[in-house]
């Protein structure tokens, strides 16, 4: 049985959905990705049409790829920049790694011509004390290590957003998980730069 949160959500957005002659970039992630998506979209739009699939589901959920199919069945993407890791804490790290391996295989089967870019999961800080890391950050490290190993074995580029933000508590919002405007801008700049290099 799948482990679900009290509320699950999905956000799908496709720019230039009526065009068939443009390059396309897909960003897949959670609320972190959704927070920096607008800035990435603005900077990438001159080069390619951006789309997003954002979800609260963990990659280990048996229905995870159903949401992706809604987009991949209709559009081809030159680049897919993806992340998953801050949801599904009831899944073990082994289950998470298997779910991510299944997702990579799904991308390879359903979108074989896309350049895949994995974004490492960002750290979590202590609410009320942003200078300290939340205990779950240790699990984030384990998940990231498993993800990077999978990506290396599959010739997938890694965009290390964890390294970008681990020593930057000033980038985090007061909820200690999401990012403030400076943090969103910092993430967007690196994501945009990485995507531009592979369009």
C-alpha positions, 0 to 999 in steps of 0.5 A: 500500500502507498504511503500518502500524506493527509493532502496530496496535490499535483500542479501541471503547467505547459507553456506554448501548449499550442505550438509544435515547432519549439524546443521544450524543457520540463521541470519536475519536482515539489514545492521547492521546484515550483518556487523557483520555476517562474524565474527559470521559465522567464529566463529559458523562454527565449530558448525553449518552452517550459513546462512543469509537473509538481507533486507532493507524492514520493517517487516510491508511490505506485501512481507517481508516473501517472501524473507525468504521463499527462504531459509526456504523452502529449509533448516531447522535451529536449531537457527534463530537470527533475527532483524528488526527495522531501516527501514520503518520509514513511518510505525507507531509503531503499524504497526511495532508491528503488522508486527513483530507479523506476522513474529513471527507467520510465524516463528512458522508456517514455522520453528516450531523446530527453537530456535528463538532469537530476537536481539534488534535494535541498537540506532542511533547517531547524524552524526558529533556528535557521543556523542549525540543520533539521535531523531529516537532513541526514536522510536527505544526504542518504537519499541524495547519495543514492540518487547521484549513484543512480545518475552516474550509472545512467549518464545523467547530469547532476545539478547539486542544489544541496551543495549550493544551499547547505552552508547558506542559512540566510537563503531559507524562509522561516518555515526552514524548508522553503526558500526566501526571495534571495534563495529562490533567485539563487536556485533559479540562477543555477538551474537556468545555467545548467539547463541552458548548457544542455538544451 
